[in-house]
């Protein structure tokens, strides 16, 4: 589910809780709206991940360099783009 963090009338900063996509197998995750890739911030169990750990599959999908495990938490902040 998306949560609006900021809007200036032109752009929106959203936060998505992707925890429900964690299955202990996959490294790829999807958002419901396109991401401005330079704005993406991923938080794994509350710790911001390095850009080196994130690769983009499409404007609505990204992969991590590690596999989150069931019971972990994954959030992403990004500007809709």
TORPA-369382 format. One line per 3 residues: number of its first residue (from 1); their letters; for each residue x, y, z of N, C-alpha, C. Coordinates in steps of 0.2 Angstrom, whole numbers, padded with zeros to 4 digits, always signed. Layout:
! residues N
NUM = a = X Y Z X Y Z X Y Z; ...
//
This chain:
! residues 81
1 = xxx = +0004 -0006 +0000 +0000 +0000 +0000 +0004 +0006 +0000; +0002 +0011 -0004 +0006 +0017 -0004 +0004 +0022 +0001; +0009 +0026 +0003 +0008 +0032 +0008 +0011 +0038 +0005
4 = xxx = +0007 +0043 +0004 +0010 +0049 +0002 +0014 +0053 +0007; +0021 +0054 +0006 +0025 +0057 +0010 +0026 +0065 +0009; +0025 +0067 +0003 +0026 +0074 +0001 +0023 +0075 -0006
7 = xxx = +0020 +0081 -0007 +0018 +0083 -0014 +0019 +0090 -0014; +0021 +0092 -0020 +0022 +0100 -0021 +0017 +0102 -0027; +0013 +0098 -0029 +0008 +0099 -0034 +0011 +0097 -0041
10 = xxx = +0017 +0096 -0041 +0020 +0094 -0048 +0023 +0086 -0047; +0026 +0085 -0041 +0028 +0078 -0040 +0026 +0075 -0034; +0026 +0069 -0033 +0024 +0066 -0027 +0030 +0061 -0024
13 = xxx = +0031 +0061 -0018 +0036 +0056 -0015 +0031 +0051 -0011; +0032 +0045 -0013 +0028 +0040 -0010 +0032 +0035 -0006; +0029 +0031 -0001 +0032 +0026 +0002 +0028 +0020 +0001
16 = xxx = +0031 +0014 -0001 +0027 +0008 -0001 +0030 +0003 +0003; +0025 -0001 +0007 +0027 -0006 +0011 +0027 -0013 +0006; +0033 -0015 +0005 +0033 -0021 +0000 +0034 -0028 +0004
19 = xxx = +0033 -0027 +0011 +0034 -0033 +0015 +0030 -0039 +0013; +0024 -0038 +0011 +0020 -0044 +0009 +0023 -0047 +0002; +0027 -0044 -0001 +0030 -0048 -0007 +0036 -0052 -0005
22 = xxx = +0039 -0052 +0001 +0044 -0056 +0003 +0042 -0063 +0004; +0045 -0068 +0001 +0044 -0075 +0001 +0050 -0079 +0003; +0056 -0076 +0004 +0062 -0080 +0006 +0065 -0083 +0000
25 = xxx = +0063 -0081 -0006 +0065 -0084 -0012 +0067 -0079 -0017; +0063 -0074 -0018 +0064 -0069 -0023 +0068 -0063 -0021; +0072 -0060 -0026 +0075 -0054 -0025 +0072 -0048 -0029
28 = xxx = +0067 -0049 -0033 +0063 -0044 -0037 +0057 -0042 -0033; +0055 -0036 -0034 +0050 -0033 -0031 +0046 -0028 -0035; +0040 -0027 -0035 +0036 -0023 -0039 +0032 -0017 -0035
31 = xxx = +0032 -0011 -0039 +0028 -0006 -0036 +0022 -0005 -0041; +0017 -0001 -0039 +0011 +0000 -0043 +0011 +0006 -0047; +0016 +0010 -0046 +0017 +0016 -0051 +0025 +0016 -0052
34 = xxx = +0026 +0020 -0058 +0033 +0020 -0060 +0037 +0024 -0056; +0044 +0023 -0055 +0048 +0026 -0051 +0053 +0030 -0054; +0055 +0036 -0052 +0060 +0040 -0054 +0066 +0036 -0051
37 = xxx = +0070 +0033 -0055 +0075 +0028 -0052 +0081 +0032 -0048; +0082 +0038 -0049 +0087 +0042 -0046 +0085 +0044 -0039; +0078 +0043 -0037 +0075 +0045 -0031 +0074 +0039 -0026
40 = xxx = +0075 +0033 -0029 +0073 +0027 -0025 +0078 +0026 -0019; +0074 +0025 -0013 +0078 +0023 -0007 +0074 +0017 -0004; +0078 +0012 -0003 +0076 +0005 -0001 +0078 +0005 +0007
43 = xxx = +0073 +0002 +0011 +0074 +0001 +0018 +0073 -0006 +0020; +0078 -0010 +0022 +0077 -0017 +0024 +0078 -0017 +0031; +0073 -0019 +0034 +0072 -0019 +0042 +0074 -0013 +0045
46 = xxx = +0072 -0007 +0042 +0073 -0001 +0044 +0080 +0002 +0042; +0084 -0001 +0039 +0091 +0001 +0037 +0091 +0003 +0030; +0093 +0009 +0028 +0093 +0011 +0021 +0099 +0007 +0017
49 = xxx = +0097 +0005 +0012 +0102 +0001 +0008 +0105 +0005 +0003; +0111 +0003 +0001 +0116 +0006 -0004 +0113 +0006 -0011; +0114 +0011 -0015 +0112 +0010 -0022 +0115 +0004 -0025
52 = xxx = +0121 +0002 -0023 +0124 -0003 -0026 +0121 -0010 -0025; +0116 -0010 -0020 +0112 -0016 -0019 +0105 -0016 -0023; +0104 -0011 -0027 +0098 -0010 -0030 +0099 -0010 -0038
55 = xxx = +0095 -0014 -0042 +0096 -0014 -0049 +0089 -0014 -0052; +0087 -0010 -0057 +0081 -0009 -0060 +0079 -0014 -0065; +0074 -0017 -0065 +0071 -0021 -0070 +0067 -0018 -0075
58 = xxx = +0063 -0013 -0073 +0058 -0009 -0077 +0057 -0003 -0073; +0052 +0001 -0075 +0050 +0007 -0071 +0046 +0006 -0065; +0044 +0000 -0065 +0040 -0002 -0059 +0042 -0009 -0055
61 = xxx = +0049 -0011 -0057 +0051 -0017 -0054 +0059 -0016 -0052; +0061 -0018 -0047 +0068 -0018 -0045 +0070 -0024 -0042; +0077 -0026 -0042 +0080 -0032 -0038 +0085 -0029 -0033
64 = xxx = +0086 -0033 -0028 +0091 -0032 -0023 +0096 -0037 -0024; +0102 -0036 -0021 +0108 -0040 -0022 +0108 -0046 -0017; +0102 -0046 -0013 +0101 -0051 -0008 +0094 -0053 -0007
67 = xxx = +0093 -0058 -0004 +0086 -0061 -0003 +0083 -0060 +0004; +0078 -0055 +0004 +0075 -0054 +0011 +0071 -0061 +0013; +0071 -0062 +0019 +0068 -0068 +0022 +0061 -0066 +0025
70 = xxx = +0057 -0071 +0025 +0051 -0071 +0028 +0051 -0068 +0036; +0047 -0063 +0037 +0048 -0060 +0044 +0052 -0054 +0044; +0055 -0052 +0038 +0059 -0046 +0037 +0054 -0041 +0035
73 = xxx = +0056 -0034 +0035 +0052 -0029 +0032 +0056 -0025 +0027; +0052 -0023 +0022 +0055 -0020 +0016 +0050 -0014 +0014; +0053 -0008 +0014 +0050 -0002 +0012 +0054 +0002 +0007
76 = xxx = +0050 +0005 +0002 +0054 +0009 -0003 +0050 +0016 -0003; +0055 +0021 -0004 +0052 +0028 -0005 +0055 +0030 -0012; +0050 +0034 -0015 +0053 +0036 -0022 +0048 +0041 -0025
79 = xxx = +0051 +0045 -0029 +0047 +0050 -0033 +0043 +0047 -0039; +0037 +0048 -0039 +0033 +0045 -0045 +0036 +0048 -0051; +0038 +0044 -0056 +0041 +0046 -0062 +0039 +0042 -0068
//
